[in-house]
Amino acid sequence: MEKKRYQGPSNDKDRSKQKLIQAVGTVVKAKGYTGLTATNISKAAGLDRKLVTLYFGSVDNLIEIYVKSKDYWVAASGEVNNLTEDNQGKDTKQVLEKLLLSQLDYFYGNEEMQKIVLWQISQRSQIMFQVCEEREQLSSKFFALTDKELKGKDIDLRAIVGLLVSGIYHMVLHAKTTDSLFCEIDINKPEGMKRIKDAISLILESAYSNK
């Protein structure tokens, strides 16, 4: 017979916190970042507004926790560590290629993350600043490994990755908001998505093979 799970105050608190975190995404999709108020979030969660302050201290803290849970690069930090440990940092191209291709898939399929990035580039906020800073700290660890592997080669990998990441963001947002072609490519179709993925792989291959 399956043992019943304890349904005490601790579990109630955990469930309520998760409801509030998930409710941030509900509000983002329905109203955009301008709708992220304690009232809207608590209403979407079906909970008392006071719980936002009680469990998270402020609505900004709640939003930051939600954004970090959705941010691909913050979420991928554990995967970066595992991948680099597996190959001992000797083949960073393989790690980077996997991360970028996975980011493209993740961002394309995640409407909430698309809204978050639009918020990030359209309005200054302390929340987004902190998330970006954490993202930069994570990337600096990875770039330290690439510096060792590419030592002596005239490759500005940071600039290359910056263009690839920003290109991924822009092409996905363009496809999702305008439903039109970009450089005669439609990434809403499998063949268009494959062309972009192939281009990412080609650019990295070219960069790493540069003498």
C-alpha positions as CSV (number, residue, x, y, z in Angstrom):
1,M,0.0,0.0,0.0
2,E,1.4,3.4,-1.0
3,K,2.3,5.6,2.0
4,K,0.3,8.8,2.1
5,R,2.3,12.0,1.8
6,Y,2.2,14.3,4.8
7,Q,-0.1,17.2,4.0
8,G,1.0,19.6,6.7
9,P,1.9,23.3,6.8
10,S,5.4,22.7,5.2
11,N,3.9,21.0,2.1
12,D,1.1,23.7,1.9
13,K,3.8,26.4,1.9
14,D,5.9,24.6,-0.8
15,R,2.8,24.2,-3.0
16,S,1.8,27.8,-2.6
17,K,5.3,29.0,-3.5
18,Q,5.3,26.9,-6.6
19,K,1.9,28.2,-7.6
20,L,3.1,31.8,-7.2
21,I,6.2,31.1,-9.2
22,Q,4.2,29.5,-12.0
23,A,1.7,32.3,-11.9
24,V,4.4,34.8,-12.9
25,G,4.6,32.9,-16.2
26,T,0.9,33.0,-16.6
27,V,0.8,36.7,-16.1
28,V,3.8,37.3,-18.4
29,K,2.1,35.4,-21.2
30,A,-1.3,37.1,-20.7
31,K,-0.3,40.7,-19.9
32,G,3.5,41.0,-20.5
33,Y,6.0,42.3,-18.0
34,T,4.0,45.4,-17.3
35,G,1.3,43.2,-15.8
36,L,3.7,41.7,-13.2
37,T,2.1,43.1,-10.0
38,A,1.5,41.3,-6.7
39,T,-2.3,41.5,-7.3
40,N,-2.2,40.0,-10.8
41,I,0.3,37.2,-9.8
42,S,-1.7,36.2,-6.7
43,K,-4.9,36.3,-8.6
44,A,-3.5,34.0,-11.3
45,A,-2.3,31.6,-8.5
46,G,-5.6,31.8,-6.7
47,L,-3.9,32.8,-3.5
48,D,-3.9,35.7,-1.0
49,R,-1.8,38.6,-2.2
50,K,-0.1,38.7,1.2
51,L,1.6,35.4,0.6
52,V,3.9,37.1,-2.0
53,T,5.5,39.2,0.7
54,L,5.4,36.4,3.3
55,Y,7.1,33.8,1.1
56,F,9.4,35.9,-1.1
57,G,9.9,39.2,0.7
58,S,8.8,41.2,-2.3
59,V,7.2,40.8,-5.8
60,D,10.6,41.6,-7.3
61,N,12.2,38.6,-5.5
62,L,9.5,36.4,-6.7
63,I,9.9,37.5,-10.3
64,E,13.7,37.1,-10.1
65,I,13.3,33.5,-8.9
66,Y,10.9,32.8,-11.8
67,V,13.2,34.5,-14.4
68,K,16.2,32.5,-13.3
69,S,14.2,29.3,-13.5
70,K,13.4,30.1,-17.1
71,D,16.7,31.6,-18.2
72,Y,18.4,29.0,-20.4
73,W,22.0,29.9,-19.6
74,V,21.4,30.0,-15.8
75,A,19.5,26.7,-16.0
76,A,22.3,25.2,-18.2
77,S,25.1,26.0,-15.7
78,G,25.0,22.4,-14.3
79,E,25.1,20.9,-17.8
80,V,28.1,23.1,-18.6
81,N,29.9,21.8,-15.6
82,N,29.1,18.2,-16.4
83,L,30.1,18.5,-20.0
84,T,33.4,20.2,-19.3
85,E,34.2,17.7,-16.6
86,D,33.4,14.8,-19.0
87,N,35.9,16.0,-21.6
88,Q,38.1,17.8,-19.1
89,G,37.7,21.1,-21.0
90,K,39.6,19.7,-24.0
91,D,36.8,20.0,-26.6
92,T,34.9,23.1,-25.8
93,K,33.6,23.3,-29.3
94,Q,31.5,20.2,-28.8
95,V,30.1,21.7,-25.5
96,L,29.4,25.1,-27.0
97,E,27.7,23.6,-30.1
98,K,25.4,21.5,-27.9
99,L,24.5,24.5,-25.8
100,L,23.8,26.8,-28.7
101,L,21.7,24.3,-30.6
102,S,19.8,23.4,-27.4
103,Q,19.3,27.1,-26.7
104,L,17.7,27.6,-30.1
105,D,15.2,24.7,-29.5
106,Y,14.5,25.9,-26.0
107,F,13.9,29.5,-26.9
108,Y,11.8,28.7,-29.9
109,G,9.5,26.6,-27.9
110,N,9.2,28.7,-24.8
111,E,6.8,31.6,-25.0
112,E,7.5,32.8,-21.5
113,M,11.2,33.1,-22.2
114,Q,10.5,35.0,-25.3
115,K,8.5,37.5,-23.3
116,I,11.3,37.7,-20.7
117,V,13.9,38.5,-23.4
118,L,11.7,41.2,-24.9
119,W,11.4,42.7,-21.4
120,Q,15.2,42.5,-20.9
121,I,16.0,44.4,-24.1
122,S,13.2,47.0,-23.9
123,Q,13.3,48.2,-20.3
124,R,16.0,48.8,-17.7
125,S,15.3,46.8,-14.5
126,Q,17.3,45.7,-11.5
127,I,15.8,42.2,-11.8
128,M,17.1,41.8,-15.4
129,F,20.5,43.4,-14.5
130,Q,21.0,40.8,-11.7
131,V,20.0,37.9,-14.0
132,C,22.4,39.1,-16.7
133,E,25.2,39.5,-14.2
134,E,24.7,35.9,-13.0
135,R,24.7,34.8,-16.7
136,E,28.0,36.6,-17.3
137,Q,29.6,35.0,-14.3
138,L,28.6,31.6,-15.6
139,S,29.9,32.3,-19.1
140,S,33.2,33.6,-17.8
141,K,34.0,30.1,-16.3
142,F,33.4,28.5,-19.7
143,F,35.4,31.1,-21.6
144,A,38.3,30.5,-19.2
145,L,38.4,26.9,-20.6
146,T,38.1,28.0,-24.2
147,D,41.0,30.5,-23.6
148,K,43.3,27.6,-22.7
149,E,42.2,25.4,-25.6
150,L,42.5,28.2,-28.1
151,K,45.7,29.8,-26.8
152,G,47.8,31.1,-29.6
153,K,45.0,31.3,-32.1
154,D,43.6,34.6,-33.3
155,I,40.0,33.9,-32.4
156,D,37.6,36.2,-30.6
157,L,35.2,33.5,-29.4
158,R,33.3,35.8,-27.1
159,A,32.4,38.0,-30.1
160,I,31.4,35.0,-32.1
161,V,29.2,33.5,-29.4
162,G,27.7,37.0,-28.7
163,L,26.6,37.2,-32.3
164,L,25.3,33.7,-32.4
165,V,23.3,34.0,-29.2
166,S,21.8,37.4,-30.2
167,G,21.1,36.0,-33.6
168,I,19.2,33.1,-32.1
169,Y,17.1,35.6,-30.0
170,H,16.4,37.9,-32.9
171,M,15.5,35.2,-35.5
172,V,13.1,33.4,-33.0
173,L,11.4,36.6,-31.9
174,H,11.1,37.7,-35.6
175,A,9.6,34.4,-36.6
176,K,7.2,34.3,-33.7
177,T,6.0,37.9,-33.9
178,T,5.9,38.6,-37.6
179,D,5.5,35.1,-39.0
180,S,7.6,36.2,-42.0
181,L,10.9,35.3,-43.6
182,F,14.3,36.5,-42.5
183,C,17.0,36.4,-45.2
184,E,14.6,34.2,-47.1
185,I,14.6,31.6,-44.2
186,D,11.5,30.5,-42.3
187,I,12.5,28.9,-39.0
188,N,8.9,28.1,-38.4
189,K,9.5,25.3,-40.9
190,P,11.8,22.3,-40.1
191,E,14.0,22.9,-43.2
192,G,14.5,26.6,-42.1
193,M,15.4,25.6,-38.6
194,K,17.8,23.0,-39.9
195,R,19.6,25.6,-42.0
196,I,20.1,27.8,-39.0
197,K,21.4,24.9,-36.9
198,D,23.8,23.9,-39.7
199,A,25.1,27.5,-39.9
200,I,25.8,27.6,-36.2
201,S,27.8,24.4,-36.5
202,L,29.6,25.6,-39.5
203,I,30.6,28.9,-37.9
204,L,31.9,27.1,-34.8
205,E,33.8,24.6,-36.9
206,S,35.4,27.4,-38.9
207,A,36.3,29.4,-35.8
208,Y,38.0,26.5,-34.0
209,S,39.9,25.4,-37.1
210,N,41.3,28.9,-37.6
211,K,45.1,28.8,-37.5
